[in-house]
Amino acid sequence: MSLPSREVLTQYIAKAVELGKGRNFKQSVELIIVLQDIDLKSQQVKIREVVNLPKGRGKEAKVCVVVDPDLAEVAKEAGAYKVITSNELRELNKKQAKKIASECDWVLVKADLMGVAGRVLGPALGPRGKMPVPVPSGGALKSLIERYKNSVLVKIKDQPILMTAIGTEDMKPEDLAENALAVLSAVESKLPSRTANIGKLVFKTTMGIPVELAL
C-alpha cells in the first residue's frame, strides 16, 4: 500500500473546500489522519513533527524570537513577528507570558536562553501545545524564521488521530494536496508499519463538512 497520489488528494480536497464555502472569513483547510493497528503506549508512535509546507500555509505563522539584545534588530529585519530580548524575558510576569503564548504560533529561542525560556514561558506555552524551539549558536536566523512561518506541528496525543492545517480555502487544491503529501510523508516515516497504519484521511474546512478517503 502506498500514499494516495496528488491527483486523488486534489480531488478530495477540492470537494471539501466546495462543501465548506460560504463563511465570512478565510477558513483553514484541515487534514485529519486516522491511524489503525498501533499501540499508543509505544514510544514508536510518539509523533511530534514540524513539517514545512512546500506551498505555504496560506497565512503565515507568527514567529516570535527570543535573543540577546545585540541580535534584536537582526531578528526584526529577518521578519520576526515579535522580538523578546533576554533582558525582557527575565522580567516577564505570568500575564505577559500568557499573552506571548497566545499571540505566537512559534517561539524560537537562542539555545543558551532555553533554560530561562522554559521556566518563564514554558508554563504558558505547554497548555497550548507549544514549546520553545532552540536556535543553534550561529544558526541562520532569517532562514529559520522563514521556514517556521510556513511550518505546522503534527503530533499525536491520547487518540490515534493527527490533525493539522494544510493551508487555506483560497489556495489551489493541487497546492493543498502537495502540502498534504508533505505531512503524510513525515507521518508515514514515523509509523512502525508505514502506510498500513493509516486507516483513513479526512479533509475539511474550519466550519465545513468532513470528506473521508479510506486507504
PyMOL commands that set and color helices and strands:
alter all, ss='L'
color gray80, all
select helices_A, chain A and resi 6-19+43-45+69-77+86-91+94-103+111-120+122-128+141-149+173-188+194-197
alter helices_A, ss='H'
color red, helices_A
select strands_A, chain A and resi 28-35+48-52+63-67+82-85+106-110+133-135+151-155+161-168+198-205+211-214
alter strands_A, ss='S'
color yellow, strands_A
deselect
rebuild
show_as cartoon
